Amino acid sequence: MKNYWRYLLAAVLVLALVAGTFAGGFALGYLAKGVTTTAADTTPVSTPPPATVGPGTPTPTAAPSDIWAPFWEAWKLLHQYYVRPLDDVKLVQGAIRGMYAATGDKHTSYMDPDEYRQANISLSGEYEGIGAWVDTSGDYVTIVSPMKGSPAEKAGLQPGDKIIAVDGQDVTGINPDLVVRKVLGPAGTKVRLTIQRGDQKPFDVVITRAKITIPSVEGKMLAGGIADVQLHTFGDKTTEELRATLKELMAQHPKGLILDLRNNGGGYLITAVEVASEFLPKDKVVLYEQYKDGSLKSYKTKGGGLATDIPMVVLVNEGTASAAEIVSGALQDYGRAVLVGTTTYGKGSVQNWIPLEHHQGAVRITVALWLTPKKRQISGKGLTPDFKMELTKDDLKAKRDPQLAQAQALILIGKAPGGIK
C-alpha cells in the first residue's frame, strides 16, 4: 500500500479517456451510442514525495507557493490530531468528490467503484428492482407511480413518496440518480426503503425485488380518435418499438397524436435523433452540440418518418430530461408540435465518463452543451411549454390528468400543428 494514496490522487490528474459520451437521464446514466468523445485535459500535475506525520502515516510535502499546499497541510493536520482511525482511501475519495462538486455542475462528479459499477447498467428495457416510475429531479428520489403488479405497488408505495434512506443509509446529499442504483438489485433480494410521505413521520418499507420487464413505448387510441404514444425512455429497442406502435395507430387514421414524454429522463442520444426522425422531414437539425471552444456539431433527421404531418402535441414536465428534451425542443422549434405541461428538467449537457486508474471508480465531466435547432440552451433552463398546465398530487390521487385533457382539446379544436416543409 506504499504510496497508494498518491497514485490514487494522481489518477484524477492524469485521466485515461475512453469512448463514452452520455446522454444522461432516467436515473440510470445511459451510454450514448455512436458519439465521439471530446478529449479531456490531461495536463500532468506533479505530486511531491511522501513524508510522515505519525507512525506509518504518509503525507506529502509542498513548497509554500504550491497550489496544493493547503490541501497537504489539511491532510497532515487531520492525521496528526484526529482522535479516531482514518481511512486514507475514503479521504481521497472525499477530496475528489468535493473537487468536482466545486464546479457547481451537478452532472460533473465523482463515482466510487461501486457507484461506477451500478451506473453501467444498460438500457435493455429489463432490470431487477422494485418496479416504480421515479422522478430524480429533486433532492430525493420521488415515486411518480408504482408499476401495475410490481413489488412497489404491492408494498403500498404511493405517488409523491420520497426515498430518504436505503437499507438504513441516509441518502441526503447523494445524487438521486445514484440512489436509484442502490434500490436496484438481484431478484429475490430485499431492500429496506425509508419513506417520507407528506408530513407523516418517516417509515420503513421492506420490498422484495423482482425482475421487471417494461416496454419503452406504449400506445393506444383515446376517445375522439386521438393516438396516444408514451415514451418511457430512449433505449436499445425504443426506435423499433416506436415504429411498430406508430404503424398500428396510424392505420386507424387518428385525428391527431399525443407524444407523452413526462418523466422520461432520456437515454441514448442516437435514439433521440431516430425518434425525432419519425415526426420531422429528412435532414432537419435535431440538435447542436456546443463544445468548450465554441464549435458546434449538428445531428440531423434520417427521413422515412411515419408521422410527419399529423397534428401533434407533446406532454412534458419537470421529469422530462436529456434526450426527451432534445426531441421536445426540436419539435417545438420547428412548430411541428406544441408543448403542454410544466417546464422541463434542463439536462442539456454531454458528459464523458472516465474511469480512474487502478479500478478506483470514475469521474464524469461535462464536455458539451446541447442547443435546440434555434440554438436555445437547454442546460439549467429547460423548455417552457406553450401551454402551462400543472398536474397536482390531488390530481394523481383522483386519477385525473388535466395535461392530457388539454392536449386532447388542442387537437380537437384545431390548435395542434400539422406537418412542416
C-alpha positions in Angstrom: 0.0 0.0 0.0 3.1 2.3 0.0 2.3 5.5 -1.9 -1.2 4.1 -2.7 -2.9 7.4 -1.8 -0.5 9.2 -4.1 -1.3 7.1 -7.1 -5.0 7.3 -6.5 -4.9 11.1 -6.4 -2.7 11.2 -9.5 -5.3 9.2 -11.3 -7.6 12.2 -11.0 -4.9 14.4 -12.5 -3.9 12.2 -15.4 -7.1 10.6 -16.7 -7.4 7.7 -19.1 -10.1 8.8 -21.6 -12.4 6.2 -23.0 -15.2 6.5 -25.6 -18.4 7.1 -23.7 -20.3 10.3 -24.1 -23.5 10.1 -22.1 -27.0 11.4 -22.8 -27.8 11.0 -19.1 -31.2 10.7 -17.7 -33.9 8.5 -16.2 -31.8 7.9 -13.2 -29.6 5.4 -15.0 -26.8 7.4 -16.7 -27.2 5.8 -20.1 -24.4 5.5 -22.7 -25.0 7.4 -25.8 -24.2 5.1 -28.8 -22.1 6.3 -31.7 -21.0 9.6 -30.3 -17.3 10.6 -30.4 -16.0 11.9 -27.1 -14.2 15.2 -26.7 -10.6 15.0 -25.5 -10.1 15.7 -21.8 -7.5 18.0 -20.3 -4.7 15.6 -19.4 -2.0 18.2 -18.3 0.2 16.3 -15.9 0.5 17.7 -12.3 3.4 16.5 -10.2 3.0 15.0 -6.8 5.5 15.6 -4.1 7.4 12.8 -2.3 5.8 11.4 0.9 6.9 12.4 4.4 5.5 11.1 7.7 3.3 12.7 10.3 2.9 9.8 12.7 3.9 6.2 12.8 3.5 4.8 9.3 1.3 7.7 8.1 2.4 9.1 4.8 1.9 12.8 3.9 3.4 14.8 1.1 5.5 17.9 1.4 5.0 21.0 -0.7 6.6 24.3 -1.3 4.6 27.3 0.1 3.9 28.6 -3.3 2.4 25.3 -4.4 -1.3 25.5 -5.1 -1.7 22.1 -3.3 -0.1 23.4 -0.1 -3.4 24.0 1.8 -4.5 20.5 0.9 -1.4 18.8 2.1 -1.4 20.9 5.3 -5.0 20.0 6.0 -4.2 16.3 5.3 -1.2 16.5 7.7 -3.2 18.2 10.5 -6.1 15.7 10.2 -3.7 12.7 10.6 -1.9 14.5 13.4 -4.8 15.4 15.6 -8.0 13.4 14.6 -9.0 11.2 17.5 -10.2 8.2 15.5 -8.5 5.9 12.9 -8.6 7.3 9.4 -9.3 5.5 6.1 -7.0 7.2 3.6 -8.8 5.8 0.6 -12.1 7.3 1.8 -10.4 10.6 2.5 -9.0 10.8 -1.0 -12.4 9.8 -2.5 -14.0 12.5 -0.4 -11.5 15.0 -1.7 -12.1 14.1 -5.3 -15.9 14.3 -4.7 -15.5 17.7 -3.2 -13.3 19.0 -6.0 -15.8 18.0 -8.7 -18.7 19.4 -6.7 -16.9 22.7 -6.5 -17.5 23.2 -10.2 -21.2 23.9 -9.4 -22.2 21.5 -12.1 -24.2 18.6 -10.5 -23.5 16.5 -13.6 -19.7 16.8 -13.2 -19.0 14.4 -10.3 -17.0 11.5 -8.9 -18.3 7.9 -8.6 -16.6 5.5 -6.3 -16.0 1.9 -7.7 -19.4 0.6 -6.5 -21.3 3.6 -7.9 -19.5 3.3 -11.2 -20.3 -0.4 -11.5 -24.0 0.3 -10.8 -24.1 3.2 -13.2 -23.1 0.9 -16.1 -26.4 -1.0 -16.1 -27.6 -0.9 -19.8 -30.8 0.4 -21.3 -32.1 -3.0 -22.2 -35.7 -2.5 -21.0 -35.2 -5.1 -18.4 -33.9 -4.8 -14.9 -34.2 -6.2 -11.4 -35.7 -3.9 -8.8 -38.9 -2.7 -7.2 -40.9 -1.6 -10.3 -41.7 2.1 -10.0 -41.5 5.2 -12.1 -39.5 7.8 -10.3 -38.5 11.4 -10.5 -34.9 12.2 -9.8 -35.1 16.0 -10.5 -35.3 16.9 -6.8 -33.2 16.3 -3.7 -34.6 12.8 -3.2 -35.8 10.0 -5.4 -39.6 10.6 -5.6 -42.1 7.9 -6.6 -44.2 9.1 -9.6 -46.2 5.9 -9.7 -45.7 2.2 -9.0 -45.9 -0.1 -12.0 -49.0 -2.3 -12.1 -48.5 -5.6 -10.3 -45.0 -4.6 -9.2 -43.3 -5.2 -5.8 -43.6 -1.4 -5.3 -47.3 -1.5 -5.8 -47.7 -4.5 -3.5 -45.7 -2.7 -0.8 -48.1 0.2 -0.9 -45.8 2.9 -2.3 -47.7 6.0 -3.5 -47.1 8.9 -5.8 -45.1 11.6 -4.0 -43.3 9.2 -1.6 -39.7 10.3 -1.1 -36.9 7.8 -0.5 -34.8 9.3 2.2 -32.7 6.2 3.2 -31.8 2.9 1.6 -31.0 -0.1 3.9 -30.6 2.3 6.8 -28.2 4.6 4.9 -29.2 8.2 4.8 -29.2 9.4 1.2 -29.4 13.1 1.9 -27.0 14.9 -0.5 -26.4 11.8 -2.7 -27.2 12.2 -6.4 -30.7 10.8 -6.8 -29.6 9.0 -10.0 -27.1 7.0 -7.8 -29.7 6.4 -5.1 -31.8 4.6 -7.8 -28.8 2.2 -8.3 -28.9 1.3 -4.6 -32.6 0.4 -4.9 -31.9 -1.9 -7.8 -30.6 -5.4 -7.1 -31.0 -9.1 -7.8 -34.5 -10.5 -8.0 -35.4 -12.2 -4.7 -33.3 -10.0 -2.5 -34.8 -7.5 -0.1 -34.3 -3.7 0.1 -35.4 -1.5 3.0 -36.6 1.9 2.0 -37.2 4.7 4.4 -40.1 6.8 3.1 -41.1 10.3 3.7 -44.8 10.7 2.9 -46.0 14.3 3.2 -46.0 15.5 6.8 -46.1 12.0 8.2 -43.3 10.5 10.3 -40.8 8.6 8.1 -41.4 4.9 8.0 -39.6 1.8 6.6 -40.9 -0.4 3.8 -39.2 -3.7 3.1 -39.6 -4.8 -0.6 -38.5 -8.0 -2.3 -37.0 -7.1 -5.6 -38.2 -8.9 -8.8 -37.3 -9.0 -12.5 -39.1 -6.1 -14.2 -39.7 -6.0 -17.9 -41.1 -2.8 -19.3 -41.7 -1.6 -22.8 -40.0 1.7 -23.7 -43.0 2.6 -25.8 -46.8 2.2 -25.2 -49.6 3.3 -27.5 -53.4 3.4 -27.5 -56.3 5.2 -29.1 -58.1 7.8 -27.0 -61.7 9.0 -27.2 -62.2 11.3 -30.1 -59.9 9.4 -32.4 -56.6 10.6 -31.0 -53.5 8.5 -30.8 -51.6 8.5 -27.6 -47.9 7.4 -27.5 -46.0 7.2 -24.3 -42.2 7.0 -24.4 -40.7 5.9 -21.1 -37.0 6.0 -22.1 -34.7 6.3 -25.1 -33.1 2.8 -25.1 -31.9 0.0 -27.3 -35.4 -1.0 -28.5 -37.2 2.3 -28.5 -36.9 3.1 -32.2 -38.1 -0.3 -33.2 -41.0 -0.3 -30.7 -42.0 3.3 -31.7 -42.2 2.4 -35.3 -44.3 -0.7 -34.6 -46.6 1.4 -32.4 -47.0 4.2 -34.9 -47.8 1.7 -37.7 -50.6 0.3 -35.6 -52.0 3.6 -34.6 -51.6 5.4 -37.9 -53.5 2.6 -39.6 -56.6 3.8 -37.6 -56.4 7.3 -39.2 -56.2 9.3 -36.0 -57.2 13.0 -35.9 -54.0 13.8 -34.0 -51.2 12.4 -32.0 -50.0 13.0 -28.4 -46.4 12.2 -27.6 -46.1 11.8 -23.8 -42.6 12.4 -22.6 -43.5 13.2 -19.0 -41.0 11.7 -16.5 -38.8 10.5 -19.4 -35.3 11.0 -18.2 -33.7 10.4 -21.5 -31.3 7.7 -22.8 -29.2 7.3 -25.9 -28.6 10.4 -28.0 -28.8 8.5 -31.3 -32.2 7.2 -30.2 -33.4 10.8 -29.7 -32.4 11.6 -33.3 -34.2 8.5 -34.5 -37.3 9.3 -32.6 -37.3 12.9 -33.9 -37.0 11.5 -37.4 -40.4 9.9 -37.1 -42.0 13.3 -36.8 -39.8 15.6 -38.9 -38.8 15.6 -42.6 -35.3 14.4 -43.6 -32.2 16.5 -43.0 -33.7 18.7 -40.3 -31.3 19.6 -37.5 -32.4 17.9 -34.3 -29.8 19.4 -32.0 -26.4 21.0 -31.9 -23.6 20.1 -29.5 -21.5 23.1 -28.4 -18.0 22.4 -27.2 -15.6 24.3 -24.9 -14.0 26.2 -27.9 -17.4 27.3 -29.1 -17.5 24.9 -32.1 -20.8 23.2 -33.0 -21.7 19.7 -34.2 -25.1 19.1 -35.7 -27.3 16.0 -35.7 -29.9 15.7 -38.4 -33.0 13.6 -39.0 -32.8 10.5 -41.1 -36.0 10.6 -43.0 -38.7 8.0 -43.6 -40.8 9.1 -40.6 -44.2 7.6 -40.1 -45.9 10.6 -38.5 -44.5 13.7 -40.1 -47.8 15.5 -40.9 -50.3 14.6 -38.3 -51.5 17.3 -35.8 -49.3 16.8 -32.7 -49.0 17.7 -29.0 -46.1 16.8 -26.7 -46.6 16.4 -23.0 -43.7 17.4 -20.8 -43.0 18.1 -17.1 -40.1 18.6 -14.7 -39.1 15.0 -15.1 -38.6 15.4 -18.9 -34.9 15.4 -19.3 -31.9 14.9 -21.6 -32.8 13.0 -24.8 -36.5 13.7 -24.1 -35.7 17.4 -24.0 -33.8 17.1 -27.3 -36.9 15.7 -29.1 -39.3 18.2 -27.4 -37.1 21.2 -28.2 -36.7 20.2 -31.9 -40.5 19.7 -32.3 -41.2 23.0 -30.6 -38.6 25.0 -32.6 -39.9 23.8 -35.9 -43.5 24.4 -34.9 -44.1 20.7 -35.5 -45.8 20.3 -32.1 -46.9 22.4 -29.1 -45.7 21.5 -25.6 -48.2 21.1 -22.8 -47.3 20.7 -19.1 -44.6 22.2 -16.9 -41.0 23.4 -17.6 -38.7 20.5 -18.3 -35.7 19.5 -16.2 -32.9 21.3 -18.0 -30.4 18.4 -18.5 -28.9 19.7 -21.7 -25.3 18.7 -21.5 -23.0 15.9 -22.5 -20.8 14.0 -20.1 -17.7 12.0 -20.6 -17.4 9.1 -18.1 -13.8 8.5 -17.5 -12.6 5.5 -15.4 -9.8 6.2 -13.0 -6.6 4.1 -12.9 -6.4 1.0 -10.6 -10.2 0.5 -10.7 -10.8 3.4 -8.3 -14.1 4.4 -9.8 -14.7 7.1 -12.4 -15.4 10.8 -12.9 -17.9 12.3 -15.2 -17.2 15.6 -16.8 -19.5 17.9 -18.7 -17.8 18.4 -22.1 -20.5 19.9 -24.3 -23.9 21.6 -24.1 -26.9 20.8 -26.2 -28.7 23.5 -28.2 -32.0 23.2 -29.9 -32.3 23.8 -33.7 -32.9 27.5 -32.9 -29.8 27.3 -30.7 -31.6 27.7 -27.5 -29.7 26.3 -24.5 -31.4 23.6 -22.6 -28.9 23.1 -19.7 -30.0 24.7 -16.5 -33.1 26.3 -18.2 -35.2 23.5 -19.5 -38.0 24.1 -22.1 -41.0 26.3 -21.4 -44.3 24.7 -22.5 -46.5 26.6 -25.0 -49.4 25.8 -22.7 -48.5 25.6 -19.0 -50.6 23.1 -17.0 -49.9 21.7 -13.6 -50.6 18.1 -12.5 -51.1 18.2 -8.7 -50.9 15.5 -6.1 -54.7 15.7 -5.8 -55.0 15.0 -9.5 -52.8 11.9 -9.2 -54.8 10.6 -6.2 -58.0 11.3 -8.0 -56.6 9.7 -11.2 -57.2 13.0 -13.1 -54.9 14.1 -15.9 -55.6 17.7 -16.9 -52.4 17.9 -19.0 -53.6 15.0 -21.2 -57.1 16.6 -21.3 -55.6 19.9 -22.5 -53.6 18.1 -25.2 -56.8 16.3 -26.5 -58.7 19.6 -26.5 -56.0 21.4 -28.6 -56.2 18.6 -31.2 -60.0 18.6 -31.3 -60.2 22.4 -31.7 -57.5 22.5 -34.4 -54.8 24.2 -32.3 -52.2 21.4 -32.7 -49.7 22.0 -35.6 -49.6 19.6 -38.5 -46.6 18.9 -40.7 -43.8 21.2 -41.8 -41.9 21.6 -45.1 
